[in-house]
Amino acid sequence: MKEKEIYVTSETGTLKRLLVHSPDSGLGKVVPSKAQDWLFEDIVHLETIRRKEYDYYIKLLLYFLDSGKIKGRLAEIDDPKNNYEFYKPSSIHFYRSTHVIEIEWLLAEILEQVDIRLKLVASVCAVENCSYELQNELMQADAKELAHIFITGTYYKETEMLFPPVPNFIFTRDIGIVINDHILLNKPARQARTREALLMKYIFYNHPLFKNYRDKIIELPESAYQFLLPSDSEEKLVTLEGGDIMVVSAGHLLIGVSERTSLEAAHIAIKILFEKNVVQKVSVIKIPRKRDYMHIDTIFTQVQKNIWVMLGKFSRKHVKKEDTDDIQKALDTRKKEEAISVVQFKKKNISNPVYFDNLEDLLIDISKNDLGCTEKVKFIYSGNNEFPFDVREQWTDSCNVLALKEGVVVGYDRNDKTLQAFIKAGFKTIDVKELLQQLEDGTATVKDIKNTLIVMPSAELSRARGGFHCMSMPLLRESESR
């Protein structure tokens, strides 16, 4: 039976295909005065991210998903004399894989079609308010260079910027999510990500990889009310980003309402998903509208069916405040907007929603009732649930891990206390450099790796405010039976 191109029914099924985007030169052009406009907290060092951090991520993904592209070549690739620039899509030595799929390559491939090129050049130039002369000039660029321009804002060999970069493109999860065999497109909350959404829309509708799924692409329409409201009004605003969407089972989807995803978008998404019979159940998790949290995947992700990593601030203990006396309760400075609310809708009885007292109760319910776990549901807490390490490490994405398969996840090395919490929960931790060498020399195999947190270098990557869950858009995971 032919393998499907796309199909995702869980957060932890063995990863078979995903979309990524390697850090591009646009990241190296973020300046302090524009950092926050472009959704960065700081400027980052491009070559460190490329050569010493993200490069390891790509190599690891290839060993797990497409070993023929890497096995037996590690020393050759890493030898500085060769200057392979394995991580750079424009390099002749780029790894180009059909399982670890680079977005820039997909974009270049659709730009070979004249009609797509005409439409996309016109669309990008309209969004970026380009001159008519520049629009004509861009039509003359070859497909690979044009893809590079659309992403970085510059030609390959020139430093002059034609328009702003899209430095958030490395966070591929936000641009769309595969739900079973459907694709839910995002509607970014910030103008800095508008071009990303436009480019990905063209890729999803026009690249051969998705040709069998074009009638299964879901776009959220604007609310009719939105056109008549003041421009600064957030009421009825339809914004949605993939970091707020989790596919926890074939029938159950989580939608976060956050700084980036609106309540109106959640409402519209639920109606469409139920009408199209994509899922049978949707749980809406409303989190504080704060930069600290941004998306739900910054406060929790799944490690295996019965294990979750999360920020303890939103655990049962903190919500119930059982260990505080009356004076402490009176002095508690937490505001109502610091709380989380969870409501679950079922297609067969949408008018009778179910409410959960806290996030932990929802996750326990998912493990037991959706995934059929009979063993105890466990939680690994950010910073080992010790203040101030819990919030410090959540800020550097301790909760934002990516499952390569059940019980094997990728996270940042800088979150020391969270690593301790993983070890306490029975997990091994291993540095990615050590693991890559073991996979290369055969002393370890992907099949044999179990209950492991693979730790990645993160001095610069973590400053971009996203973890490996953010830097992945799974297209295909193995389905897991209960």
Secondary structure, DSSP 8 states (H G I E B T S, - for coil): ----S-BB--SSS-EEEEEE----TTGGG--HHHHTTTT-SS---HHIIIIIIIHHHHHHHHHHH-GGGTTT-HHHHH-TTT---TT-TTSTT----SSEEEHHHHHHHHTTSHHHHHHHHHHHHHHTT--HHHHHHHTTS-HHHHHHHHHHSS-TT----SS---GGGG-GGGGEEEEBTEEEE-B-SSGGGHHHHHHHHHHHHHSGGGGGGGGGEE-----GGGGGS-TT--TT---B-GGGEEEEETTEEEEEESSSS-HHHHHHHHHHHHHTTS-SEEEEEE----TTTSSGGGTEEEEETTEEEE-GGGSHHHHHTTT--HHHHHH----GGGS-EEEEEEGGGTTS-EEESSHHHHHHHIIIIIS---S--EEEEGGGG-TTHHHHHHHTTTT--EEEETTEEEEETT-HHHHHHHHHTT-EEEEHHHHHHHHHHTSS-GGG--SEEEEE--TTGGGGS--TTTT-EEEEE-----
